Each structure stands twice: as C-alpha cells, then as structure tokens.
C-alpha cells in the first residue's frame, strides 16, 4: 500500500524525471495531469494512490479521479462537468467532498482557468463573426 507510494516517490526524487523542470529554486512539473504545476509528492499523479484532475477535451470539461483499490488495482472515473460554471463548481465539491482539500482547491482553480479560456474563445469567435459580417455587407449609397 503506502510503502509503494513512498518508495516510488523516493525513486522519483532520485531519478531525473522527464516531467521535472528546475527553474531557479523551484522544481516544476509539466505533466498535464499535475494539478499544481509543482514537482512535489502530494501533487504527483504518478505516485499518488488517489488523484483527481480537471481536463478539457473537445470543448468539454471532465474531472478524472484515480483510486487505488485492493491488490493495487487502479480504478479511473471520468465525470463530465456542467457547461454552467457554478454548477461545475458544485459538482467538484460533491465529487471531491472526502478528498484532501488541496485537490478541491487546485481543481477549482484549473476549472476557473479552463472556463475563462472557453468564454474568451467564444467572445473572439463572436467578434470575428461580427467583423466578417460587417465586411460582407454591401452598402448602397444614393447621390
């Protein structure tokens, strides 16, 4: 159980992990599932028995959870989050209710960033359509 997690983290600290980036005094992680961006035991999806992260796929946002079960079997769950930001936050709170608080905190932060990206992309698309429509419109002037 937990012995494997500790050994794995000791190994991960000693080897040169291909996802680790050393910047100034920080160890950062570029693994997309890492919820914080820091290379730390609590945030490492490779060594944690239980893990949760939010990800955008094909315009939709999902919460993935990993739970280690008996005999070291890993069970992944995938939850489609609401397109409504407030409802999606509530879903996170319900699903991650019994998880360590940092999972909820970092996943809410990531969810906020993803929704902000979606909203700004939609705004740009709408502005682009408006711009295109204005350019296509023919103006007739009479003298």
Secondary structure, 3 states (H helix, E strand, C coil): CHHHHHHHHHHHHHCCCCCEEEECCEEEECCCCCCCCECCHHHCCCCCCCEEEEEEECCEEEEEEEEECHHHCEEEEEEECCCCHHHHHHHHHHHCCCCCHHHHHHHHHHHHHHHHHHHHHHHHHHHHHHHHHHHHCCCCCCC
